[in-house]
Amino acid sequence: MNSVNEIIKYETDDFGVTIFKLTDLSSTAPTSETHERMDYYLIAISEFDEYPNQSLFKVVNYYNSQ
């Protein structure tokens, strides 16, 4: 199961950037003593146009980010 949170949204007249934080709860350690989890970040970039260029980037391997 994943948890998704929008953490940053930035817009200008020409483009927008949104950053989402995904916490992968299924990757948590099986013991209750550790609270390790895997976080991913998705960075979505889009132009504001009739046919906008859009990009999505995934940043991985962040453990216990705050």
C-alpha positions as CSV (number, residue, x, y, z in Angstrom):
1,M,0.0,0.0,0.0
2,N,1.3,3.5,-0.8
3,S,0.7,6.9,0.6
4,V,0.7,9.8,-1.8
5,N,1.1,13.5,-0.8
6,E,1.5,16.6,-2.9
7,I,4.3,18.5,-1.2
8,I,5.1,21.3,-3.6
9,K,3.2,23.0,-6.4
10,Y,4.8,25.9,-8.4
11,E,3.3,27.6,-11.4
12,T,4.3,30.4,-13.7
13,D,2.5,31.8,-16.8
14,D,4.4,29.3,-18.9
15,F,4.8,26.0,-16.9
16,G,4.0,24.2,-13.7
17,V,5.9,21.9,-11.4
18,T,4.4,19.6,-8.9
19,I,6.3,17.3,-6.5
20,F,4.6,14.3,-4.9
21,K,6.0,12.2,-2.1
22,L,5.1,8.5,-2.2
23,T,5.7,6.3,0.8
24,D,5.8,2.6,0.1
25,L,4.4,1.1,3.2
26,S,4.8,-2.4,1.8
27,S,8.6,-2.0,1.9
28,T,8.6,-1.4,5.7
29,A,10.8,-3.7,7.8
30,P,8.9,-6.7,9.2
31,T,9.9,-6.0,12.8
32,S,8.1,-3.4,15.0
33,E,11.4,-2.1,16.4
34,T,12.3,-0.4,13.1
35,H,10.3,2.2,11.3
36,E,12.2,2.0,8.1
37,R,10.2,2.9,5.0
38,M,11.0,3.6,1.3
39,D,10.1,7.1,0.0
40,Y,9.9,8.0,-3.7
41,Y,9.5,11.4,-5.2
42,L,7.6,12.1,-8.5
43,I,8.4,15.4,-10.2
44,A,5.7,16.4,-12.8
45,I,6.5,19.3,-15.2
46,S,4.1,20.6,-17.7
47,E,3.9,23.6,-20.1
48,F,0.6,25.6,-20.3
49,D,-0.2,25.3,-23.9
50,E,-2.8,23.8,-26.3
51,Y,-0.4,20.8,-26.8
52,P,1.8,21.0,-23.7
53,N,5.1,19.1,-23.3
54,Q,4.9,17.1,-20.1
55,S,7.5,15.2,-18.2
56,L,7.4,12.9,-15.2
57,F,10.5,12.0,-13.2
58,K,10.9,9.4,-10.4
59,V,13.5,9.9,-7.7
60,V,14.1,6.7,-5.7
61,N,16.0,5.2,-2.8
62,Y,15.3,7.7,-0.1
63,Y,15.0,5.9,3.2
64,N,13.2,7.6,6.1
65,S,13.1,11.0,4.6
66,Q,11.5,13.8,6.5
